Amino acid sequence: MHIPDGFLDLKTVAVTGLCAACGLGWALSKAHKELPQRKVPLLGLGAAFLFSAQMINFPVMMGVSGHLIGSALLAVLLGVPAAVIVVTSVLIAQAFLFADGGVTALGANVFNLGVVAPLAGSLAYRLVTLLVKDERGRIAGVAFGAWCSTIAASLACAGQLAWSGTVAWGVGLPAMVGIHVLIGLGEAVISALAYFAITRARPSLVEGSTGQDGQGTVLQGVLACLGIALFVAPFACPWPDGLETVAARLGFEHQAQDNHLSVWGDYRLPGIENPGLATALAGGLGCLLALGLALLLGQALVRRTRPESGS
């Protein structure tokens, strides 16, 4: 659901950029006040996971694919402010390195995937866990929150396309939501399975836990993310995603403009003839860069507390 350059007009770019900046500013302020030092490595791990996972498109129906947004899962595990920061870091790396999403549309993508999606996912998760207060409720809440986050992001995207005059609201809304209802099911299954696996293997990664997260845990996670990017991503489904499919069906795909500011396009390193190897190396490099950006943001945000006198 990464909006490319050319789909949004100037006013929509400006307003969504302002909304994204406000959302990110709120997240940075909250993280500065509340983010503990021990959670900083998890921001990097979350960014590495999200970058590698979003490279893997899964088939939804014949000729249509989707990929994980991951915002709801991160919001449940790390909290909404951390999720906003992590998703924003990944979107910046995707736009400027691999032309996945436009530079002018970066604000809209951050707002949709990095602000709206984690907020909607977190609210849905908390609603379910209020009704079912056990592990089943938490897993169901993650699944429902992931599905809701996908629908909410698609609604925001449809509204932006309509406000830009790209496609009429009455046409774009059912097309976007209809296809993302199905993509959201894949999001729900993947998020619930990931949450179950994480809470079984590393309970200390769950939001609100006071356990310590060792360097070994983070290193193992990063190696797993690199494995996904290097060995799984080259075999992802090549079909267009939801937004690309809607654009083709409704006849506005020609409005997409090339992102000339990106270093490498289409997740392939230049000069490498083998497409699979080019994608694998690009994914591994992007995973490490997203990790580094999130870690830098986290380290800059953590408040350095002085030891109390006499302690």
Protein Blocks (a to p, Z undefined) as FASTA:
>chain_A
ZZcehjacfklmmmmmmmmmmmmmmmmmmmmmmmcfklmmmmmmmmmmmmmmmmmccdfb
ghiacddeklmmmmmmnojklmmmmmmmmmmmmmmmnopacfklmmmmmmmmmmmmmmmm
mmmmmmmmmmmgcfklmmmmmmmmmmmmmmmmmmmmmmmmmmnomacfklmmmmmmmmmm
mmmmmmmmmmmmmmmmmmmmmmmlpghiabdcdfklmmmmmmmmmmmmmmmmmmgcfbdc
fklmmmmmnopmmmpccdfkbmbghhiaehiablmlmmmmmmmmmmmmmmmmmmmmmmmm
pccddddehZZ
